[in-house]
Amino acid sequence: MSNNSKVMIGFLVGAAIGGALGLLLAPDKGSETRRKIVETGSDLGDSIAEFGDTVKDKFSEVVEGVRGSFGKTKNSMS
């Protein structure tokens, strides 16, 4: 796992913990707090899905680059 991935995961976890603590310690009614938690969870889920898509795209680019390099090397050796 690269350093950028670790930093992004750390940021997402920190944001989730900070958001949850902020919501739980806020002086709102219980129903309002539960609504905010659901919204924050949904937003966090969307962020994680976007991060996963980005990682998948980058991995695909790397795989294609390796395949291209392998193909060029294979052709030059033939």
Backbone as CSV, one residue per row, in Angstrom:
resi,resn,N_x,N_y,N_z,CA_x,CA_y,CA_z,C_x,C_y,C_z
1,MET,0.857,-1.167,0.000,0.000,0.000,0.000,0.904,1.231,0.000
2,SER,0.626,2.173,-0.870,1.488,3.350,-0.968,1.202,4.336,0.159
3,ASN,2.117,5.260,0.333,1.961,6.272,1.377,0.733,7.128,1.145
4,ASN,0.436,7.439,-0.126,-0.744,8.253,-0.434,-2.020,7.536,-0.003
5,SER,-2.082,6.250,-0.211,-3.260,5.481,0.185,-3.410,5.473,1.700
6,LYS,-2.296,5.314,2.393,-2.340,5.313,3.854,-2.797,6.658,4.392
7,VAL,-2.316,7.724,3.793,-2.707,9.066,4.225,-4.195,9.283,3.975
8,MET,-4.684,8.854,2.813,-6.101,9.035,2.482,-6.977,8.235,3.434
9,ILE,-6.601,7.011,3.727,-7.371,6.188,4.661,-7.352,6.809,6.051
10,GLY,-6.191,7.278,6.480,-6.089,7.948,7.778,-6.963,9.181,7.843
11,PHE,-6.977,9.943,6.758,-7.819,11.141,6.710,-9.291,10.780,6.808
12,LEU,-9.721,9.765,6.060,-11.132,9.359,6.086,-11.538,8.848,7.466
13,VAL,-10.678,8.054,8.092,-10.986,7.537,9.431,-11.043,8.684,10.438
14,GLY,-10.092,9.594,10.363,-10.086,10.750,11.266,-11.315,11.624,11.078
15,ALA,-11.699,11.839,9.824,-12.888,12.644,9.547,-14.139,11.968,10.085
16,ALA,-14.221,10.647,9.936,-15.385,9.920,10.433,-15.474,9.993,11.956
17,ILE,-14.352,9.800,12.618,-14.338,9.849,14.086,-14.662,11.263,14.569
18,GLY,-14.046,12.255,13.957,-14.310,13.639,14.343,-15.756,14.036,14.110
19,GLY,-16.296,13.629,12.983,-17.694,13.928,12.682,-18.641,13.262,13.654
20,ALA,-18.371,11.999,13.956,-19.231,11.268,14.896,-19.182,11.897,16.283
21,LEU,-17.993,12.244,16.742,-17.887,12.882,18.061,-18.586,14.239,18.086
22,GLY,-18.432,14.994,17.019,-19.098,16.288,16.934,-20.606,16.159,16.989
23,LEU,-21.120,15.158,16.301,-22.569,14.944,16.308,-23.066,14.469,17.670
24,LEU,-22.308,13.572,18.280,-22.755,13.017,19.555,-22.669,14.029,20.698
25,LEU,-21.749,14.953,20.603,-21.584,15.930,21.673,-22.384,17.214,21.438
26,ALA,-23.023,17.342,20.280,-23.808,18.534,19.974,-25.111,18.525,20.786
27,PRO,-25.561,19.697,21.228,-26.770,19.768,22.054,-28.052,19.783,21.220
28,ASP,-28.302,18.735,20.457,-29.519,18.609,19.662,-30.421,17.547,20.266
29,LYS,-31.665,17.533,19.807,-32.580,16.470,20.214,-32.089,15.147,19.630
30,GLY,-32.477,14.049,20.243,-32.043,12.724,19.797,-32.418,12.427,18.361
31,SER,-33.637,12.799,17.962,-34.070,12.528,16.586,-33.228,13.305,15.579
32,GLU,-32.874,14.528,15.925,-32.035,15.349,15.042,-30.626,14.762,14.954
33,THR,-30.094,14.312,16.069,-28.760,13.707,16.085,-28.737,12.430,15.248
34,ARG,-29.764,11.596,15.367,-29.820,10.361,14.575,-29.892,10.675,13.085
35,ARG,-30.656,11.701,12.711,-30.762,12.090,11.307,-29.393,12.539,10.786
36,LYS,-28.674,13.319,11.574,-27.352,13.791,11.169,-26.372,12.630,11.024
37,ILE,-26.463,11.653,11.928,-25.571,10.493,11.858,-25.825,9.710,10.577
38,VAL,-27.082,9.533,10.225,-27.418,8.805,8.997,-26.881,9.551,7.776
39,GLU,-27.055,10.869,7.749,-26.559,11.657,6.620,-25.035,11.590,6.520
40,THR,-24.364,11.713,7.661,-22.897,11.664,7.672,-22.406,10.285,7.233
41,GLY,-23.071,9.235,7.694,-22.701,7.883,7.282,-22.856,7.689,5.789
42,SER,-23.918,8.244,5.242,-24.144,8.151,3.802,-23.056,8.890,3.033
43,ASP,-22.709,10.093,3.499,-21.646,10.867,2.848,-20.315,10.134,2.922
44,LEU,-20.030,9.541,4.081,-18.783,8.802,4.240,-18.755,7.591,3.310
45,GLY,-19.886,6.907,3.193,-19.966,5.764,2.276,-19.694,6.178,0.841
46,ASP,-20.235,7.333,0.450,-19.983,7.837,-0.902,-18.507,8.156,-1.102
47,SER,-17.874,8.754,-0.091,-16.451,9.089,-0.181,-15.598,7.836,-0.305
48,ILE,-15.947,6.814,0.458,-15.194,5.555,0.391,-15.369,4.905,-0.974
49,ALA,-16.573,4.961,-1.519,-16.824,4.382,-2.844,-16.009,5.119,-3.908
50,GLU,-15.955,6.450,-3.826,-15.163,7.225,-4.770,-13.677,6.875,-4.653
51,PHE,-13.198,6.732,-3.419,-11.792,6.374,-3.201,-11.509,5.000,-3.807
52,GLY,-12.414,4.056,-3.608,-12.252,2.719,-4.184,-12.207,2.762,-5.698
53,ASP,-13.068,3.585,-6.305,-13.055,3.720,-7.763,-11.742,4.314,-8.249
54,THR,-11.225,5.290,-7.519,-9.953,5.915,-7.891,-8.814,4.901,-7.822
55,VAL,-8.788,4.119,-6.751,-7.754,3.095,-6.596,-7.865,2.073,-7.726
56,LYS,-9.082,1.663,-8.042,-9.292,0.679,-9.107,-8.814,1.232,-10.447
57,ASP,-9.129,2.498,-10.730,-8.691,3.114,-11.984,-7.168,3.185,-12.067
58,LYS,-6.521,3.603,-10.979,-5.059,3.704,-10.961,-4.426,2.326,-11.150
59,PHE,-5.001,1.316,-10.502,-4.474,-0.040,-10.635,-4.593,-0.514,-12.082
60,SER,-5.732,-0.224,-12.715,-5.927,-0.613,-14.115,-4.905,0.064,-15.015
61,GLU,-4.612,1.348,-14.743,-3.608,2.062,-15.528,-2.238,1.411,-15.385
62,VAL,-1.884,1.027,-14.166,-0.590,0.389,-13.923,-0.523,-0.953,-14.643
63,VAL,-1.590,-1.732,-14.566,-1.619,-3.040,-15.222,-1.468,-2.876,-16.728
64,GLU,-2.175,-1.920,-17.307,-2.070,-1.692,-18.753,-0.660,-1.250,-19.136
65,GLY,-0.044,-0.413,-18.301,1.322,0.018,-18.564,2.294,-1.149,-18.538
66,VAL,2.132,-2.029,-17.578,3.002,-3.209,-17.477,2.776,-4.125,-18.672
67,ARG,1.521,-4.312,-19.050,1.236,-5.160,-20.225,1.865,-4.578,-21.481
68,GLY,1.760,-3.254,-21.639,2.355,-2.612,-22.808,3.861,-2.768,-22.826
69,SER,4.494,-2.580,-21.695,5.946,-2.735,-21.599,6.358,-4.168,-21.865
70,PHE,5.590,-5.108,-21.337,5.892,-6.520,-21.554,5.744,-6.870,-23.030
71,GLY,4.697,-6.346,-23.656,4.477,-6.618,-25.076,5.597,-6.066,-25.939
72,LYS,6.057,-4.856,-25.629,7.164,-4.254,-26.392,8.428,-5.068,-26.216
73,THR,8.714,-5.474,-24.994,9.909,-6.260,-24.711,9.836,-7.606,-25.422
74,LYS,8.688,-8.228,-25.384,8.491,-9.529,-26.020,8.698,-9.409,-27.529
75,ASN,8.140,-8.349,-28.136,8.285,-8.159,-29.580,9.730,-7.860,-29.973
76,SER,10.442,-7.123,-29.144,11.827,-6.788,-29.484,12.751,-8.002,-29.359
77,MET,12.345,-8.974,-28.552,13.168,-10.168,-28.368,12.881,-11.215,-29.443
78,SER,11.770,-11.061,-30.159,11.404,-12.058,-31.190,12.174,-11.877,-32.460
